[in-house]
């Protein structure tokens, strides 16, 4: 059989935490001889390709293309309501045009669309064009289960038809699954009421498309979320999807990585460094930013802090007066870090994180305990896993004024690192997560079954 005839489209939601895992999955497909057209929005495409230095890692079977998202270049893409509406109005027709062009000009026609569930409209496009389709979810299985259970949550009076929580009563999707606070549902904690309504309607449409796909692939592990996968058997684990698991360099970053921090880490004692990173969306006000800076200073421990562009509301990041002189070489601050390499470094003691799912998996995969500082979306549910279920981390809590104080940061870091229980639990969880992607592991089996499905369908079509 001519493997060039196997050609799939992969389309992520235009956010850092969505692009990286789907691009990693696409590279797994390429290694099995499957051609992939990876579609980003124009803005995301420019960011990804500008930081993509290891181009040779992608063979001729991978091509990166872009589509407009419906917004002008100067418009705020952190406005999720505006971005969601613009994408829905613009991208479906553009995707149809692209598929028609590929099918006309390329020797290998598109035979499967793999769409991020947050881009569920792409699944409708594939269905209308009679193309096979698979759903991809870059976050936790429990977050996806919540999304797919939207009608049950409405019927049970947990939220209204706009996705707005109706009470504060903690619930569970099944008696053995993690507890969820209604206000922490991923669509209910991403902005104001108008944003919640718009994003929730997009989720409803996505859920309708997902349930008609033959595959619902989740970047998680059965070992990490056994109860959720048992209660929702239609969800298939294929994670953790990390470049480090295939001994490769991670691709898909929006900002250039500062690898000089690895040399600095080499100079630090084993299990001594606090690593601080808040992902691509978190925004801190100036007062909270300074409190964090002072908290790191108070720990009197070495720290590696990722202060990305836009992490504060101010145009220029401002540190407390005399801060740099006081922390000196004990603190290393970079704009973006090669996170998987950092977390695997023996000098790292703990991870102060926003608890995005990619960061959560990367910390778990390296046996690093967490300090949890969630910002929005599914991050609060991930914090529940870390603090209450896996018990490999501690939560930072805001005071009555809504601030996480420097004293609390110091206290929680000391608590985390002075008790071996957290590190022991982190190492035990690491072994479980890593076993999933080894030969014979549950995620590895699901991934291989999916690849075989694609090839079998192609054999059927070409026979």
N, C-alpha and C positions, 0 to 999 in steps of 0.2 A: 504493500500500500504506500502511496506517496504521502508522507507526513505533512507536506506543505499544504495539503487540502484541509487540514485542521486549523481553523482560524477563528479565534474568539475575540470579543470586545470585552474590555474591563473598564468600568467607569465608576470612580469613587466620588463621594461627596467632597467639595472643595475645602477641606480642612486638613491640617497636618496629621491629626490622629486618624484620619480616614485614608489619606493617600498612602502613607507608609505601609500599613499592613496589606492593602490590596496590591500594591506594587510588589511587595515581597511574595505574595501569592502568585502573581503573574510570572515572577521569575522562576518559581517552582514549576509552573506549567511549561515555560520555555525550556527548562532543563529536560523535560520529557518530550521535546520535539514539537510542541504546540505553538503555533504562531499567535501572537497577542498584539492587538492594537489597543493601546492604553490611552484613554481619553480624559484629559483634564480640561477645566475651564481655561480660557486664555491667560488669565492672571496667574493661576496656579501653575500652568505649564511653564510660564516664564520663570517663576520662582524655582521650580524643581529642576529645570534644565540648566539654570545658572549655577546651581550648587552641585550638579551631577558631574563629578570629575572622573569617575571610573566608568567611562562610557563603554569600554571594552567588555565590561561585565555583562552587557546586554548583546546577545548575538543578533544576527540578521532577522531572527524570528520575533524581535520586539521592536515595535515602532510607537513613538510617542506623538500624539496629535492633540489638537485643542479645538474647543468650540466656545463661542461667546456665551456668557452667562446672563446677558440682558441688561447688565449694569454698565454705566460709563466707568472709565478707568479711575476717575476721581471719587466715585461714590464709595460709601463706607460698607465694606463687606462684613464687618462685625455686626451690622444691623441684620440679624437673622430673619426677621420678618420681611424686610425689603428684598434680601437676597433670595429667600425661598420663593416669593411671588415672581421675581424676575426669572429665575431658573425655570419655573413651571411654564411661564409664558413664552420663553424663548428656545430652550434647549431641545424639547421633543422634536420639533420640526427640523432643527439642525441635525439631530442624530439620524433621523430618517434620510435626509439628504446625504449624509456621510456614508451610511450603510449602502445606499444605492450606488454611490460613486465607487466604493470599494468593490462591490459585487460586479460592477461593470468593468473596472480597470484592473483589478487584481486577479491573479490566477487562482487564488484561493478565496472563495466567498465566505462571508460571515455565517457561521453555523451555530454559534452560541453567544448570548450576551450574559456576562456576569456583572451584575449591578449591585453597588452598595445599596442597602435597603433604604437609606436616606435619600436615594435617587430612584425611588420606586417607579416613577414615571417611565424610566428607561425599560422596565420590565413590561409595561403596557405597550410601549413601542415595539418591543421584540415580539410580543404576543400578536399584535396586529399585523406584523410582517411575517408571521408564522416561522419565527426563529426560536430555537430552543433557548431556555433561559435558566439561570441559577441566581439565587440571592446570596449576597455576602454581607455579613455583619462584623464590623471591626471591634465591637465592644463585648461586654459580658453577656452571657446567655440569659441571666436573669433580667437584664435591661431589655433584651429582645423579647423575652417571654412577657414582660409587662406591656410592651408595645402591641404584641399580637393578642393580648387579653383585653384590649381597650373596651370592647363591648361588655365583657363581664364586669369590668370596673365601673362602667356606667350603670349596668343593671343592679349592681350591689350598692349603689349610692355612694361610692367612693369619690366619684367626680361627675361633672355634668357632661353634656354632649359637646362642649367646647374644650374638654380636657382640664377644666379648672377644678381643683380639689374642693370637696364639699365639707370636709372635716379633718381633724388631726389624728384620727384613730389609725394606729399602725395596723397593717394587714399583711397577710401572706398569700401568695398565689396557690400554695399547697401547704399543708401542715409542716412539712419538712424543709421548705424553701426559706431563704432569708427574709426577715421582716422588712417591710418598706413603709416609710412615712409618706403619705400622699403628696405632701409638698416637695418631696425629693424625687418624684417621678421625673424622668429625664426631660420631658417637654414642659413640665410645670415650674422648673427652676432655671430657666434660661433668659428671663427678661420680664417685661411687663405683661399685663393681661392680653393686650392686642397681639403681642408676639406669641404667647402661649396658644391662642386660638388659631393663628395662621399655621404655626408649626404642627399643632395637633391635627389639623385637617390634612396636612401633608402626610402625617403619620398614618392616618386612617386610610388614605388612598394607597399608601405604600403597603400597608398590611393586607389590603384586598389583593394587591398584585402578588405579594409574597406567598400567600396560601395557595396560589395556583402554579407556583414553580415546583419543579421536581426535586430541587436541592435547596436547602437552607443551610448555608455554610457559616460557621461561627468561629471567630478567632479566639477560641478558648479551649480548655482541656476538661475532659470528663473528670479527671482527678481534682480539678479546682472547683467544679460546680456540679458534682455528681447528682445532687438532688434535683437540680433544674433540668439537666439532660434526661434524667429518668422520668420526670413528670411531663416533659415536652420532647418526646422521642423523635419528632420531626426535625428538631435542631441537631445538626451534626458538627461535632467539634473537629477542627483541623489545626488547632494552635497548641502552644504559642507560635505564631508566625514571626520569627525573629531571624534577622540575617545571621546573627551569631550562631544560630542552631545549624546553619549549613556552612559555617566558617567563612562567611563572606562579609563584605562591607555593606552597611545599610544605605539605601538610596531613598530619595523622596523628600529630603529636608527642604524647608522654605528659606533657611538662612545658612550661610557657610559655617561649617564646624571649625572651632578653634582647637586643633589637636595639640597645641603646645601645653595644654593643661595636663596631658598625660605625662609629660616630662616632669611637671611640678608634682604630680601624684607619686611618681617614682621616688621622690625625695622625702615623702612622708612616711611615718611609722605605720606598720600594719594595723588595720582596723582602727584608724584614728580620725579619718576625715568625714565631716558632715557634707553630703552632697545635696545642694538645693536647686530644684528646677521646677517651674510651674507650667511647662508646656507652651502652647502657642496662643491661647486665648485669655488666660488669667490677667486681670488688670487690678493693681493695688493703688489705693490712694496714697498720697505722699506721706501722711502720718503713719499708715500701716507699713509702708516700705521702710521708713526710718526705724520703726519699732522692730521690724525683722532684722535690720542691720545691727541694731544694738543688742538684740537677743543673741545673734551669732557671735558678737564680740564677747558677751558675758559668759558664753560657754567655755571660753579660753581653750578651744579646740581648733585645729586647722579646718578650714572649710573651702569648698569649691562651689561658687554661687553663679548660676546662669541668670544674667540680667539681660534679657532679650530686648530688642527695640520695641517700644510700646508697652512695656510691662507696667508703667505708671501712666496716669492721666496727664502728666506734665510733659512738655516737649523735651526737656532735658532731665535726666535722672540726677537727683541731688541726694548725696549722702550726708549723714550728720557731720557737723563741723569737726574737723580733725580726725575723721574716721579712718581714712586711708593710712595716715601716719601711725595711728594707734594699733591697727591690726597688722600692718606691715606685710611681711611675706607669709604670715600665718593664714591670710585670706587670699584666695585667687578668684578673680571675677572675670567671666567671659561672657560674650554675647550669645553664644550657642555652643554646645558641647557634643562630642561623639558619645552619646549617652550609653549605648550598649557597652562600649569599651570602658567607659568610666565605671559603670556599675560592676563590671567584672574585675576591676582592679583591686588587688589585695589591700590597698590602703584605705578603701572606703568602708566606713563603719555603719552608716545609716543614710537613708534617703528621705529628705524633707520634700514632700511631693504634693502636687495638686490631685493626685490619684486618678489621672486619666488612665484609660485601660492599657494603652501601650506602655506607659511608664510603670503601671502596676505589674504587667507581665514581665517587663525587663528587670524590675527589682526582684520579683519572685524567682525568675529564671537564674538569678545570681545569688540567691540566698541572702538578700540584704533586707534588714528590718526597716520599717517605715515610720516617719512622722507624717500624719495626715492633715492636709490643709485643702480640702475640696473647694472648688469654685462654683461649678454649675453642672447641669446635665446629669450624666450617669455617675459622676465622681463621688456623690454622696453614698450611692449604693456600693461603690468600690471600697469606700471607707468602712462600710459595715462589714464587708468581707475581711478586710485587713484587721480591724480592731476586735470584732465580735465573733468571727467564725474561724478564720485562720490563726488569729492571735499572734500575728507577726509584726504588730505595730501599735502605736498609740495615736489618739486624736488630739489635735490642738483645738481649744475651744475659745470663742470670743467672750470678752467680758461684757458687762452691762452696756458699755459704750460701743459695742460692736467691734472691738479691737482685740487681736491676739497680742498679748503684751510680751515685752522682752523677757521679763522674769519667768513667764510661763514657758517660753521657748527654752530658756536655760534649764528650768526644772524638768520639763518633759524629756529633753535630750539626755540629761543625767539619769533619769529614771529608765529610759530605753536602753542605755548603754551600760548601766550598772547591774542589770538583771540578765542573766544568760538565757532566760526562758524565751525571750523574743528572737534572739539569734538562733537558738536551737529549733524553734518552730519554723523560722525562715529557711533553715537548711533542710529540714524534713519536707517542707512544701516544695522546695527546689527540686528535690529528687523525684517527687511525684510529677511535677510539671514536665521535667526533662524526659521522664520515662514515656510520656504520651507521644512524643515525636520521634522516639527511637524506632528501629525496625520492630514491627509487631505491636507497637503502641496503638492506642485507640485512635488518636488523631492521625497518625501515619496511615492506618488502615482506611479511614474515611477519605483521606486525601487521595490515596491510590485508587479507591473505588470510584471516586469522582473522575479521575483522569481516565480510568478504564471505560467509564460511561461515555465520555466524550469520544473516545476512540471507537467504541462499539457503534455509536450512532453514525460516526463517519463511515465505518465499514459498511453499515447498512445503506447509507446514502450513495456510496460509490459502487455498490455491487449491482 
